[in-house]
Amino acid sequence: MTDLTTVSAELSALLGSMPDLSTPAADRADWFDRKADLLDRVAVTVPEAAELATVARDRATRIRTGGAA
């Protein structure tokens, strides 16, 4: 089971490090991968989070391949 206190702290840290468009593409993509990893952990108890994780990973892939930020 996912510890909500830990997830909350990690989510706060993740949001505090959210990149903007001036952040290098590789760093932005890495951020979306970290977001996806956190959402995968949440999906253990909230299945809807799995779809959000997929969206974050797709965005990371688009950024890495020169697509939309």
Backbone as a chain_set.jsonl record, in Angstrom:
{"seq": "MTDLTTVSAELSALLGSMPDLSTPAADRADWFDRKADLLDRVAVTVPEAAELATVARDRATRIRTGGAA", "coords": {"N": [[0.838, -1.185, 0.0], [0.447, 2.253, -0.695], [2.103, 4.849, 0.972], [0.526, 7.628, 1.989], [1.484, 9.981, 3.153], [4.176, 10.032, 2.447], [3.908, 10.074, -0.353], [2.587, 12.505, -0.644], [4.58, 14.303, 0.243], [6.552, 13.789, -1.678], [5.18, 14.553, -3.978], [4.835, 17.277, -3.48], [7.528, 18.094, -3.541], [8.127, 17.434, -6.178], [6.385, 19.13, -7.615], [7.436, 21.527, -6.797], [9.751, 21.575, -8.191], [9.059, 21.88, -10.792], [9.66, 22.189, -14.209], [10.198, 24.93, -16.53], [9.642, 26.379, -19.796], [12.158, 27.31, -20.406], [13.879, 25.541, -19.351], [16.277, 23.022, -20.058], [15.502, 20.609, -22.604], [16.024, 17.847, -22.082], [16.088, 17.792, -19.291], [13.479, 18.622, -18.717], [12.065, 16.45, -19.784], [13.016, 14.407, -18.114], [11.843, 15.226, -15.733], [9.128, 14.77, -16.269], [9.21, 12.009, -16.454], [9.83, 11.378, -13.786], [7.481, 12.274, -12.625], [5.675, 10.472, -13.782], [6.62, 8.081, -12.631], [5.973, 8.5, -9.929], [3.18, 8.681, -10.139], [2.636, 6.084, -11.014], [3.145, 4.686, -8.67], [1.107, 5.676, -7.065], [-1.027, 4.636, -8.434], [-1.344, 2.067, -7.538], [-3.168, 2.133, -5.481], [-5.023, 3.923, -6.441], [-6.396, 3.431, -9.235], [-6.897, 5.094, -11.485], [-4.755, 6.772, -11.69], [-2.841, 5.497, -13.175], [-3.355, 5.983, -15.875], [-2.756, 8.702, -15.994], [-0.035, 8.546, -15.498], [0.832, 7.321, -17.836], [0.265, 9.357, -19.678], [2.086, 11.303, -18.791], [4.528, 9.991, -19.316], [4.353, 9.761, -22.091], [4.485, 12.445, -22.77], [7.085, 13.037, -21.922], [8.515, 11.493, -23.757], [7.787, 12.782, -26.16], [8.996, 15.273, -25.736], [11.69, 14.541, -25.631], [12.064, 13.747, -28.258], [11.913, 16.021, -29.661], [9.419, 17.08, -29.907], [6.366, 18.787, -28.924], [6.58, 20.767, -25.972]], "CA": [[0.0, 0.0, 0.0], [1.203, 3.491, -0.823], [2.053, 5.737, 2.127], [0.069, 8.914, 1.471], [2.338, 11.054, 3.654], [5.362, 10.037, 1.59], [3.485, 10.509, -1.686], [2.312, 13.935, -0.56], [5.868, 15.001, 0.303], [7.203, 13.657, -2.982], [4.425, 15.376, -4.924], [5.202, 18.668, -3.203], [8.888, 18.304, -4.05], [8.058, 17.375, -7.638], [5.76, 20.357, -8.101], [8.361, 22.612, -6.526], [10.843, 21.536, -9.164], [8.465, 21.857, -12.125], [10.447, 22.979, -15.168], [9.484, 25.8, -17.457], [10.119, 26.19, -21.168], [13.577, 27.652, -20.526], [14.627, 24.39, -18.849], [16.693, 22.146, -21.168], [14.526, 19.57, -22.945], [16.322, 16.58, -21.387], [15.683, 17.957, -17.893], [12.01, 18.613, -18.688], [11.634, 15.072, -20.008], [13.3, 13.663, -16.883], [10.837, 15.614, -14.748], [7.895, 14.047, -16.586], [9.43, 10.608, -16.071], [9.685, 11.296, -12.319], [6.044, 12.411, -12.376], [5.07, 9.197, -14.156], [6.989, 7.086, -11.617], [5.165, 8.764, -8.74], [1.8, 8.307, -10.456], [2.566, 4.618, -11.023], [3.048, 4.242, -7.278], [-0.239, 6.03, -6.601], [-1.978, 3.772, -9.149], [-1.557, 0.836, -6.765], [-4.394, 2.32, -4.711], [-5.943, 4.748, -7.231], [-6.113, 2.954, -10.592], [-6.967, 6.157, -12.479], [-3.436, 7.413, -11.789], [-2.052, 4.803, -14.196], [-3.546, 6.707, -17.139], [-1.987, 9.943, -15.881], [1.373, 8.171, -15.638], [1.05, 7.093, -19.265], [0.28, 10.678, -20.314], [3.357, 11.952, -18.438], [5.602, 9.322, -20.06], [4.208, 10.154, -23.503], [4.991, 13.816, -22.903], [8.547, 12.951, -21.821], [8.992, 10.974, -25.038], [7.637, 13.859, -27.158], [10.027, 16.291, -25.478], [13.004, 13.983, -26.019], [12.154, 13.605, -29.713], [11.787, 17.333, -30.279], [8.006, 17.464, -30.038], [5.863, 19.846, -28.06], [7.03, 20.748, -24.584]], "C": [[0.881, 1.246, 0.0], [1.001, 4.346, 0.418], [1.718, 7.139, 1.633], [0.914, 10.078, 1.964], [3.582, 11.175, 2.791], [5.019, 10.552, 0.196], [3.228, 12.012, -1.687], [3.607, 14.748, -0.538], [6.579, 14.952, -1.043], [6.499, 14.504, -4.041], [4.755, 16.85, -4.725], [6.585, 18.991, -3.753], [8.889, 18.335, -5.576], [7.48, 18.675, -8.196], [6.658, 21.564, -7.867], [9.514, 22.68, -7.508], [10.335, 21.532, -10.606], [9.256, 22.755, -13.085], [9.562, 23.927, -15.96], [10.111, 25.631, -18.841], [11.584, 26.573, -21.363], [14.48, 26.537, -19.99], [15.041, 23.522, -20.033], [15.714, 20.973, -21.351], [14.778, 18.266, -22.187], [15.892, 16.656, -19.93], [14.165, 17.971, -17.759], [11.483, 17.199, -18.857], [11.871, 14.223, -18.762], [12.261, 13.969, -15.802], [9.527, 14.855, -15.007], [8.032, 12.554, -16.287], [9.297, 10.43, -14.561], [8.207, 11.407, -11.933], [5.339, 11.085, -12.665], [5.384, 8.118, -13.121], [6.155, 7.263, -10.35], [3.714, 8.356, -8.977], [1.628, 6.794, -10.54], [2.432, 4.077, -9.607], [1.662, 4.534, -6.712], [-1.266, 5.084, -7.215], [-2.22, 2.449, -8.449], [-2.86, 0.943, -5.983], [-5.444, 3.154, -5.447], [-5.687, 4.416, -8.702], [-6.123, 4.036, -11.675], [-5.617, 6.84, -12.682], [-2.566, 6.754, -12.85], [-2.169, 5.511, -15.545], [-2.766, 8.024, -17.128], [-0.497, 9.674, -16.01], [1.718, 7.961, -17.105], [1.141, 8.425, -20.009], [1.612, 11.384, -20.036], [4.52, 11.319, -19.196], [5.553, 9.674, -21.543], [4.756, 11.563, -23.716], [6.512, 13.836, -22.822], [9.14, 12.477, -23.143], [8.91, 12.043, -26.12], [8.714, 14.919, -26.976], [11.376, 15.787, -25.951], [13.173, 13.89, -27.542], [11.911, 14.926, -30.436], [10.368, 17.778, -30.497], [7.648, 18.577, -29.085], [6.324, 19.661, -26.626], [5.855, 20.401, -23.708]], "O": [[1.938, 1.27, 0.631], [-0.128, 4.548, 0.866], [2.521, 7.768, 0.943], [1.048, 11.075, 1.255], [3.998, 12.279, 2.44], [5.749, 11.365, -0.37], [3.61, 12.71, -2.627], [3.716, 15.764, -1.223], [7.14, 15.95, -1.495], [7.15, 15.099, -4.9], [4.935, 17.586, -5.695], [6.786, 20.043, -4.361], [9.567, 19.16, -6.189], [8.026, 19.248, -9.139], [6.642, 22.515, -8.649], [10.173, 23.711, -7.641], [11.083, 21.22, -11.532], [9.488, 23.93, -12.802], [8.347, 23.75, -16.047], [11.018, 24.818, -19.017], [12.19, 26.207, -22.369], [15.698, 26.585, -20.157], [14.232, 23.303, -20.934], [15.179, 20.43, -20.385], [13.832, 17.647, -21.699], [15.381, 15.676, -19.389], [13.617, 17.409, -16.811], [10.558, 16.791, -18.155], [11.023, 13.41, -18.395], [11.853, 13.083, -15.052], [8.897, 14.36, -14.072], [7.055, 11.91, -15.905], [8.718, 9.446, -14.101], [7.742, 10.717, -11.026], [4.504, 10.636, -11.88], [4.51, 7.326, -12.77], [5.686, 6.285, -9.768], [3.089, 7.75, -8.106], [0.574, 6.276, -10.173], [1.693, 3.121, -9.369], [1.111, 3.726, -5.965], [-2.27, 4.765, -6.578], [-3.206, 1.772, -8.739], [-3.579, -0.046, -5.836], [-6.626, 3.095, -5.11], [-4.852, 5.053, -9.343], [-5.427, 3.903, -12.681], [-5.37, 7.423, -13.738], [-1.648, 7.385, -13.372], [-1.183, 5.623, -16.274], [-2.184, 8.412, -18.141], [0.231, 10.491, -16.574], [2.782, 8.379, -17.561], [2.0, 8.597, -20.874], [2.197, 11.99, -20.934], [5.406, 12.03, -19.669], [6.592, 9.862, -22.176], [5.41, 11.838, -24.722], [7.163, 14.568, -23.568], [10.156, 13.005, -23.594], [9.842, 12.204, -26.908], [9.28, 15.407, -27.954], [12.124, 16.519, -26.599], [14.292, 13.946, -28.05], [11.728, 14.958, -31.653], [10.129, 18.759, -31.202], [8.521, 19.228, -28.51], [6.442, 18.539, -26.134], [5.996, 20.326, -22.487]]}, "num_chains": 1, "name": "protein.A"}
